[in-house]
Structures are given as structure tokens and as C-alpha cells.
Amino acid sequence: MSVVENSKLTIVGAGSVGASAAYAALIRGSARQIALYDIATKKVDAEVLDLAHGTQFTGSSQIIGGSDISVAAGSHVVVITAGAKQNPGQTRLELADVNARMLGSLIPQLMEVAPNAIYIIVTNPCDVLTALAQEQSGLPPERLFASGTVLDTSRLRWKLAERAGVSPSSVHASIIGEHGDSEFPLWSRATIGGVPVLEWQRDGHPRMTEAELDEIAISVRDAAYKVIEGKGATNYAVGLSTAHIVEAILGDKRSIMPVAPVLSDFHGIDGVALSVPCIVSASGATPIKETTFSEKELRQLTESATTLRAAADSLRS
């Protein structure tokens, strides 16, 4: 595969997440053409107009959109953000039923106009919906996957960088598993500037303890709840993380990030979409099966898979 020329990105859903993703993609130049689709005509037209008014300042990207599914025609990447939003105190899994029904009617329409696209599910619970959408669409798992824990990983790296006194780009640590309450950090492989996280220290930044790392993991897991309680939605960071994934695909970057395709024989896990380290390129998302885990981490991964499989099964019945 190679870099996609004259690339087209369609974002489905003009709510706070979809509009933020379109804004992030526009100012970053993630795609040559960006389309925003939503069934709410006035809303999507207004968002597109507002974004278009700023294109003098964003480079060469073009923004289009509307309430007709044809705006997605010819897309190389389709990002789905549409659905009921998460309310304060509500878990992502509690959104599953209404959003699964919405996605069930949307996927066939999108595949009719963009049959060759790579699909990224951002709508929550993204991992559960991905398993259902992949079954329905028949697409290979690498071409339909969830944004997973890419944002959670960014939250983790920001927290660790703040504590260690370094830039987030110097922190190499990941959140994997469910994008939700059973997610966990892959501490056994976490480093700061190549130094194992528990061994890092410098003036004013003493070594971290396992108890402190546990507290950081909890704060990352619960970060979205805090944001939603304060402002009603998470949108800016998820928009940026979505643009980051899109750029890895359209630029054929072969970036490693924890997105969530449906897994097959991944440390004994099959048939469930779970965030694990994947190579993201113009081919889509390919899990790195050579990823190693401690005994505790493998147990956590299996428990997370069990949680998501049960949620998906409840929607199939």
C-alpha cells in the first residue's frame, strides 16, 4: 500500500465529537477533502459553513457536507461518530442498545456509496459496536475497527509526562483492553525515554511507586466521566485522536497505536473487538500478535474481552 492521493475523509455525525473531528482534520490537513454527514440538515449545513469560513487559514483541505448519504461517495476513510451521547454517570456500555440499532441501519447505506473505505467506529461503546458492525458488513477486520484506547493512551502519557517532568512524546505507555471501565495500562512495557517507568527519576521527580501508578490508571480510566460531568461531552481530544488515526491510514504511516479491530487468535482471544497494539497503515489496522504481557496483564486482557463479548452477545439476542 502507499500514501493515498486526493484523499477523502467522511465524518458521520455533526454533533460535538463529529464537528471536533472535522475541525481537527481540517486544521491538520488530514485529508484533501473532508465531508461531514448528518441527517439533521440545518445542523450539518451550519457546521460545514462555519468550517468553510476558516479554510483560508487551514491550507488546501476542502470541506463539504450535508444530509444526503451521497456526500460520503468515494471516501477513503469513514469515521462514524453518530449516536446517542454519554450522559453524566452513564457508562459507555449502557449506550450499546440504541447506538447498535442506529449503526445497523447506517452501515449498509455507507457501504453502498463508499465500498472501498476503511471504517473507524468512534461512537460508544466503540469496541462492542465494532464487533457487531464487522459481522454485519462482512468487511475484513483490518478495514473496520474502533478508535479504541488511542485517546486513553494520550491521557495516560500526559499524566505520566506531567509527573516525570518530560514531554508526552518521550513517554511510551499504552492503555489497552476495553475503551471503558475494564481498560488497563500495559505497565510491563511502559518506558520514559527508554527507562522503565518504575525506574525513572530526576531532580524534583522521585521514582514512582506501584500504588501511584494505580492511582494514575484510575484517573485515566475515569477522565471522561469528569469531563462529561463538567461540560456535557468529551470532544476536543477525541477529535484530535481521530485525526491522528486517519493520518496514519491516508499517509500509510505504519504507526503503532491501540485501536480495536475484531481479534483472531490473539493470545487465545477470538471474535471480540479489543484495543491492542496494532500497525495502522493504508491497509487498515493489523494487531501485533507478538505483543507480550505479564501474567496479570494477560488476565486483565482476558477479563476485558469477556466483558465486551457479553455486551455484544446481549445485543445479538
C-alpha positions as CSV (number, residue, x, y, z in Angstrom):
1,M,0.0,0.0,0.0
2,S,1.0,3.6,-0.3
3,V,0.1,7.2,0.6
4,V,-3.5,8.0,-0.6
5,E,-3.5,10.8,-3.2
6,N,-6.5,13.2,-3.4
7,S,-7.8,11.6,-0.2
8,K,-11.3,11.9,1.0
9,L,-12.4,11.6,4.6
10,T,-16.1,11.4,5.6
11,I,-17.2,12.0,9.2
12,V,-20.6,10.7,10.1
13,G,-22.3,12.8,12.8
14,A,-22.2,16.5,13.2
15,G,-22.5,16.6,17.0
16,S,-19.8,17.8,19.3
17,V,-17.5,14.8,18.6
18,G,-18.0,14.8,14.8
19,A,-17.6,18.5,14.4
20,S,-14.5,18.5,16.5
21,A,-13.0,15.7,14.5
22,A,-13.8,17.6,11.3
23,Y,-12.2,20.7,12.7
24,A,-9.1,18.8,13.8
25,A,-8.8,17.1,10.5
26,L,-9.2,20.4,8.6
27,I,-6.6,22.4,10.5
28,R,-4.2,19.4,10.5
29,G,-4.7,18.8,6.8
30,S,-5.5,15.1,7.5
31,A,-7.2,14.7,4.1
32,R,-7.5,16.6,0.8
33,Q,-11.3,16.6,1.1
34,I,-13.4,16.3,4.3
35,A,-17.1,15.6,4.2
36,L,-19.5,15.9,7.2
37,Y,-22.7,13.9,7.1
38,D,-25.7,14.1,9.4
39,I,-29.4,13.5,9.0
40,A,-30.1,16.9,10.8
41,T,-29.9,19.2,7.7
42,K,-29.7,22.6,9.4
43,K,-27.1,21.4,11.9
44,V,-24.8,19.8,9.4
45,D,-25.1,22.7,6.9
46,A,-24.3,25.2,9.7
47,E,-21.3,23.2,10.8
48,V,-19.9,22.9,7.3
49,L,-20.5,26.6,6.6
50,D,-18.7,27.6,9.8
51,L,-15.7,25.3,9.0
52,A,-15.6,26.5,5.4
53,H,-15.3,30.1,6.5
54,G,-12.0,29.3,8.1
55,T,-10.4,27.5,5.1
56,Q,-8.2,30.5,4.2
57,F,-6.3,29.6,7.3
58,T,-6.1,25.9,7.1
59,G,-4.2,25.1,3.9
60,S,-5.5,23.1,0.9
61,S,-8.2,20.9,2.5
62,Q,-11.8,21.3,1.2
63,I,-14.8,20.9,3.5
64,I,-18.2,19.7,2.1
65,G,-21.2,18.1,3.7
66,G,-25.0,17.7,4.0
67,S,-27.8,15.3,5.0
68,D,-27.7,13.2,1.9
69,I,-25.6,10.0,2.2
70,S,-24.1,10.7,-1.2
71,V,-21.7,13.2,0.4
72,A,-19.7,10.1,1.5
73,A,-19.3,8.7,-2.0
74,G,-15.8,7.8,-2.9
75,S,-14.4,8.1,0.7
76,H,-11.1,6.5,1.5
77,V,-11.8,6.7,5.3
78,V,-15.2,6.9,7.0
79,V,-15.3,7.9,10.7
80,I,-18.6,7.2,12.5
81,T,-19.3,9.4,15.5
82,A,-23.1,9.5,15.2
83,G,-25.2,8.2,18.1
84,A,-26.7,8.9,21.5
85,K,-24.2,10.8,23.7
86,Q,-23.0,9.6,27.0
87,N,-24.7,11.3,29.9
88,P,-23.1,12.2,33.3
89,G,-22.8,9.0,35.4
90,Q,-23.6,6.7,32.4
91,T,-21.2,4.0,31.3
92,R,-20.2,3.5,27.7
93,L,-21.8,0.0,27.7
94,E,-25.1,1.5,28.7
95,L,-25.3,3.3,25.3
96,A,-25.0,0.0,23.5
97,D,-28.6,-0.8,22.5
98,V,-29.7,2.5,21.0
99,N,-26.4,3.0,19.2
100,A,-26.2,-0.6,17.9
101,R,-29.7,-0.1,16.2
102,M,-28.5,3.2,14.7
103,L,-25.3,1.6,13.3
104,G,-27.3,-1.3,12.0
105,S,-29.2,0.9,9.6
106,L,-26.3,3.2,8.8
107,I,-23.5,0.7,7.8
108,P,-25.3,-0.7,4.7
109,Q,-26.0,2.8,3.4
110,L,-22.4,3.9,3.8
111,M,-21.0,0.7,2.2
112,E,-23.2,1.3,-0.8
113,V,-21.6,4.7,-1.5
114,A,-18.1,4.0,-0.1
115,P,-17.5,0.3,-0.6
116,N,-13.7,0.6,-0.6
117,A,-13.3,2.8,2.5
118,I,-11.7,1.9,5.8
119,Y,-14.2,2.4,8.6
120,I,-13.4,3.8,12.1
121,I,-16.0,3.5,14.8
122,V,-15.8,6.2,17.4
123,T,-19.4,6.0,18.6
124,N,-19.6,4.4,22.0
125,P,-19.3,1.7,23.1
126,C,-17.0,1.7,20.1
127,D,-15.5,-1.8,20.7
128,V,-18.9,-3.5,21.1
129,L,-20.3,-1.7,18.1
130,T,-17.3,-2.7,16.0
131,A,-17.8,-6.4,16.6
132,L,-21.4,-6.1,15.5
133,A,-20.7,-3.8,12.5
134,Q,-17.9,-6.1,11.3
135,E,-20.3,-9.1,11.3
136,Q,-23.0,-7.1,9.5
137,S,-20.7,-5.6,6.9
138,G,-18.6,-8.6,6.2
139,L,-15.6,-6.4,5.9
140,P,-12.2,-7.8,6.9
141,P,-11.3,-6.8,10.5
142,E,-8.4,-4.6,9.4
143,R,-10.8,-2.4,7.4
144,L,-13.4,-1.8,10.1
145,F,-12.1,-1.1,13.6
146,A,-12.7,1.1,16.7
147,S,-10.7,4.1,17.7
148,G,-10.3,2.1,20.9
149,T,-8.0,3.4,23.6
150,V,-5.9,5.8,21.5
151,L,-7.4,8.7,23.4
152,D,-7.0,6.9,26.8
153,T,-3.4,6.3,25.9
154,S,-2.9,10.0,25.2
155,R,-4.4,10.8,28.6
156,L,-2.0,8.3,30.2
157,R,1.0,9.7,28.6
158,W,0.0,13.2,29.5
159,K,-0.3,12.2,33.2
160,L,3.0,10.3,33.2
161,A,4.8,13.2,31.5
162,E,3.5,15.7,34.0
163,R,4.6,13.5,36.9
164,A,8.0,12.7,35.3
165,G,8.8,16.3,34.1
166,V,9.2,15.4,30.4
167,S,7.3,15.8,27.2
168,P,4.4,13.4,26.5
169,S,6.2,12.4,23.3
170,S,9.0,10.9,25.4
171,V,6.6,8.6,27.2
172,H,5.9,5.2,25.7
173,A,3.0,3.6,27.5
174,S,-0.4,2.3,26.4
175,I,-3.9,1.7,27.7
176,I,-5.3,-1.5,26.2
177,G,-8.5,-3.6,26.6
178,E,-12.0,-2.1,26.6
179,H,-12.4,1.5,25.9
180,G,-14.1,1.8,29.2
181,D,-14.2,0.5,32.8
182,S,-12.1,-2.6,32.3
183,E,-9.2,-0.9,30.4
184,F,-5.7,-1.0,31.9
185,P,-2.2,0.2,31.3
186,L,0.4,-2.1,29.8
187,W,2.8,-1.3,32.6
188,S,5.2,-4.1,31.9
189,R,6.3,-2.4,28.7
190,A,6.0,1.3,29.8
191,T,9.1,3.4,29.5
192,I,10.0,7.1,29.8
193,G,12.9,7.9,27.4
194,G,13.7,4.2,27.3
195,V,13.8,3.9,31.1
196,P,11.3,1.5,32.7
197,V,8.6,3.7,34.3
198,L,9.3,2.5,37.8
199,E,13.0,3.3,37.4
200,W,12.6,6.8,36.1
201,Q,13.8,9.6,38.4
202,R,15.4,13.1,38.2
203,D,15.8,16.1,40.4
204,G,12.3,17.0,41.7
205,H,10.8,13.9,40.3
206,P,11.5,10.9,42.5
207,R,10.7,7.3,41.5
208,M,7.0,6.4,41.1
209,T,5.6,3.6,43.2
210,E,3.2,0.9,42.1
211,A,0.5,2.5,44.2
212,E,1.0,5.8,42.4
213,L,0.8,4.1,39.1
214,D,-2.5,2.5,40.2
215,E,-3.9,6.0,41.0
216,I,-2.8,7.3,37.6
217,A,-4.5,4.4,35.9
218,I,-7.8,5.1,37.7
219,S,-7.6,8.8,36.9
220,V,-7.2,7.9,33.2
221,R,-10.0,5.4,33.3
222,D,-12.4,7.9,34.9
223,A,-11.2,11.0,32.9
224,A,-14.1,11.0,30.5
225,Y,-16.6,10.9,33.4
226,K,-15.0,14.0,34.9
227,V,-15.1,15.9,31.6
228,I,-18.7,14.9,30.8
229,E,-19.8,15.9,34.3
230,G,-18.3,19.4,33.8
231,K,-19.2,20.2,30.2
232,G,-21.5,17.5,29.0
233,A,-19.2,15.8,26.4
234,T,-15.7,15.0,25.5
235,N,-14.9,16.3,22.1
236,Y,-11.6,18.2,21.5
237,A,-9.2,15.4,22.5
238,V,-11.2,12.7,20.8
239,G,-11.3,14.9,17.6
240,L,-7.6,15.2,17.7
241,S,-7.0,11.5,18.3
242,T,-9.4,10.6,15.5
243,A,-7.4,12.8,13.1
244,H,-4.3,11.1,14.2
245,I,-5.6,7.7,13.3
246,V,-6.9,9.0,9.9
247,E,-3.5,10.4,9.1
248,A,-1.8,7.1,9.8
249,I,-4.1,5.4,7.2
250,L,-4.0,8.1,4.5
251,G,-0.3,8.6,4.9
252,D,0.4,4.9,5.1
253,K,2.5,5.7,8.2
254,R,2.5,2.2,9.7
255,S,2.1,3.8,13.1
256,I,1.6,1.6,16.2
257,M,-1.4,2.5,18.3
258,P,-4.0,0.7,20.4
259,V,-7.1,0.7,18.1
260,A,-9.7,-2.1,18.3
261,P,-10.3,-4.5,15.4
262,V,-12.0,-7.8,15.9
263,L,-9.3,-10.1,17.1
264,S,-8.5,-13.6,15.8
265,D,-6.2,-15.9,17.8
266,F,-4.7,-13.0,19.8
267,H,-3.3,-14.7,22.9
268,G,-6.3,-17.0,22.8
269,I,-8.9,-14.2,22.2
270,D,-11.2,-14.5,19.2
271,G,-14.3,-12.7,17.8
272,V,-14.2,-9.6,20.0
273,A,-13.0,-6.1,19.2
274,L,-10.4,-5.2,21.8
275,S,-7.8,-2.4,21.9
276,V,-4.3,-3.9,21.5
277,P,-1.2,-2.6,19.8
278,C,-1.8,-2.5,16.1
279,I,0.1,-1.3,13.0
280,V,-2.2,1.3,11.3
281,S,-1.5,1.9,7.7
282,A,-3.2,2.3,4.3
283,S,-4.2,-1.4,4.7
284,G,-6.1,-0.6,7.9
285,A,-5.3,-2.0,11.4
286,T,-3.2,-5.1,12.0
287,P,-2.8,-6.4,15.6
288,I,0.8,-7.1,16.7
289,K,0.4,-10.7,17.8
290,E,4.0,-10.7,19.2
291,T,3.0,-8.3,21.9
292,T,3.9,-9.7,25.3
293,F,2.1,-9.4,28.6
294,S,2.7,-10.1,32.2
295,E,0.5,-12.8,33.8
296,K,-1.6,-10.1,35.4
297,E,-2.0,-8.1,32.2
298,L,-3.0,-11.2,30.2
299,R,-5.6,-12.0,32.9
300,Q,-6.9,-8.4,32.7
301,L,-7.0,-8.6,28.9
302,T,-9.0,-11.8,29.0
303,E,-11.4,-10.3,31.6
304,S,-11.9,-7.2,29.4
305,A,-12.6,-9.5,26.4
306,T,-15.2,-11.4,28.5
307,T,-16.9,-8.2,29.4
308,L,-17.2,-7.0,25.8
309,R,-18.2,-10.4,24.5
310,A,-21.1,-10.5,27.0
311,A,-22.2,-7.0,25.9
312,A,-22.1,-7.9,22.2
313,D,-24.0,-11.2,22.9
314,S,-26.7,-9.4,24.7
315,L,-27.4,-7.2,21.6
316,R,-27.4,-10.2,19.3
317,S,-30.1,-12.0,21.2
